[in-house]
Amino acid sequence: MRLRHITGSEEKIYECPIVIKDYKENKGKWNSVFSNENPIFIEIGMGKGKFIIENAIRYPDRNFIGIERYSTVLLKATFKIVSMAEIPANLKLICMDASELPEVFEKDEVSGIYLNFSDPWPKDRHAKRRLPSRNFLSLYEKVLKPEGCVEFKTDNKGLFDFAMEELAPAGWETEYVSYDFHADDKAMKDNIMTEYEEKFSALGNPIYKYIIKKNKH
């Protein structure tokens, strides 16, 4: 489905006080932006923001940065945020492409990365654009702490199979894998669902998830 553009969204998103405009200037200084030394977690492809907002509320001792490449989508998230009685102080948003990560975050600056229901880019020639591809795994490695994890959820089995096949060639290993995540009561205990997750699970679609770390061997 083609994304419908909202005229002026590129400017309107910055009316939200937590959207960072000159984000590359903060490379290596994100803890100063948050005025604390708490660990930083980022969600790439945050959509309308439900997941990242609820994380920020649930974990006030962590800092969260939501990344979304489309200003039209990010604008919808800002509407939700500015309507809140209190905006979480540990939440910032950026409108950027994930390929820019090493230009925005210093080595070892990020403690964890979330990928939720990413665009599957189904055509083979677009494989490098898939967020769980080895192409992007190499970028995550440049900003993650050595013990940092990438967590990926999707309802697209083809994309998940592809993601699993990318791990060994890229030098990553699994900490957790499930082909029916919502059936895992223990893992679901702390799960925060995205808008897509609620929709797809309600339709009876299985949700696939992995948690991975860089192989140290």
N, C-alpha and C positions, 0 to 999 in steps of 0.2 A: 504494500500500500504506500502510495506517495505521500510524504509528509507535507501537510498544508502549511505554507509559510504565513506567519502573522506579520504584517507590515509594521516596521519599527521595533520588532522584538529585540534586535541587536542593541538598541539604546535603552529600551524599557527594562531589560534585566538588571541594569545597574541602578535602578531606583530601589532595589532591594539592598539593604545595608550590608549583607553578608556575601554578596557577589564580588569577587576580587577581579578588578580590571587588569592591572599591570602585574599579573601573576608571576611572570618570569623574574621580576625583580626580587621576589621572595625566596628564590632558590637558596637552600641552606639556612634560611632564617624563618621557617614556618613556625617554630616554637615561639619566636618573638611576636609573630602575628597573633598567636593565641595567648601570649603573655604567660606561658607556663612551659614546663618541660614534659608534659604528658605525651604518651605515644600517639603517633599520627596514623590514621587509617583512611584509605581513599576508596571510593566506589567509582568505577569507570562505567559510564552509561547509566547515570542515576535516574533517568526518566523523570517522572513527576515527583520523586523525592521521598516517597513513603518510607522506604528502607533506611535511608541515611538519616532522616529526621528522627525516626523512632530509635535508632542506635544512639544518636546524640543525647536524647532524653534519657534513655536507659543507662548509658555509661558516661556520666559526667566527668569521670577521671580519664577519659580518652578524648582526643581531638579527631574530628571527622571533616573530610573534604570531599564534596560531591562533584564529580566531573561529568559534564554533558557537552557533546559537540554541537548540538542543535539549539540555537537560541530560542526557537519557537517552543521546544519541549521544556527547556530550562525556565522559560517565562511562566509556564503553568506551575512549576514547583515554587517559584517566587510568590505567586499569588497565595499559595497555601501557607507559605512561611510568614508573610507579612500579616496574615489574618490571625496568627497565633497570639495568645495572650502574652506569652513571653518567648522570644526567639532564643534558642539555645546558644550560649556564649561559645560553645565548643564546636560550632558548625560553620563552615565556609563553603562557598560554591564557586566553581570556575567553568566558564564556557571555553572549551578547548578540545583539540583532537588528542587522543591518547598517544599518538606518535611523538608528541612533544614532551612526554614525561621526563626524560633526562635533562631537558632544558628548564624544567620547573622545580624538580626535586634533586637534592644532592644525594650522593651515595650514602646508603644507610639512614636516610631521613624518614623512611616510611616503614611502619611496623606491620601493615597488612593491607591487602588489596582485595576488593570484592568485585566480582563480575556477575551480574544478575541478568539472565535472559537476554544475552547479547544478540545482536543481529547475526544470523547464521551465514550471511553472504553465501548462498547455496551454489553459485557457479564456481567451478574449479579454479578459474583464472583469478578469482577474488579471494583465494584461500589465505593469502598473506594479510588480508584485512580483518580476519576473524580474531577477536580479542584473546582467545585461548591458543592461538597459533604460536609456533616456535619463534616467529618474528617478534611478536609482542612479549613472549616470555623472556626474550633477551633484554627487552626494555625494562621489564619489571625487575629483573635481576640487578639492573644498574641503580635502582632507587631503594630497594628493599633491604632491611637489616638482614644479616646472615640467617637469623632464626625466623625471619618473616614468612608469612604464608599468603598464598593466593587461594581464595574461595570462589568457586564457580558453581552456579545453579542454572539449569535450563530445562525446558520440556522437550527440546529438540534432540532426539536420540542420535540423528546423523551428526549433529554438531558435537555432541558429547563423545561419540565414538572417535571423531576426528581429534578432539581435545586430548583424549586418552592416548592416542597414537603419537601425538606431538611431544609427550613428556620425556620419554627416553632419549630421543635424538637431541632434545634441548638440555638434557642433564637435570631433569626434575624428577622427584619421586612423590608418591602419594602418602598422605597421612590418613586420609579417609576417602572412601569411595562408596557411593550408593546409587543403584539404578532404580530405587523407589524410596527416595528420601523421606517422604511423608509417612511411610510405614515404619520408620525407625523412631519409635517413641522417645528413646533416650536423646537422640540427636535433635529431635523436633522440640524438645523442652525449651530451648533458648532461641528457637528460630524466629526471625522477624521476616514476615512475608512481604514481597513487593506486590504492586498492583497486578502485574502479569501473573505472579505466582498464585494469587487468590483466584484469578480468572481461570487459569489453566487447570488448577487442582479441582476447582468446582466442576469442571467439565469431565473429570475423571482421568485426566492425563497424568502419568507418572512424572515425578520431578527427579531429575538426575543431579547429583552433586559430587564435587570432589574438593578436598583441601590438599594443597601441594606445597612442598618446600624444595628449595634447590638442593640437589644431591651434593653432599660434601665430599664424596669419595672420588 
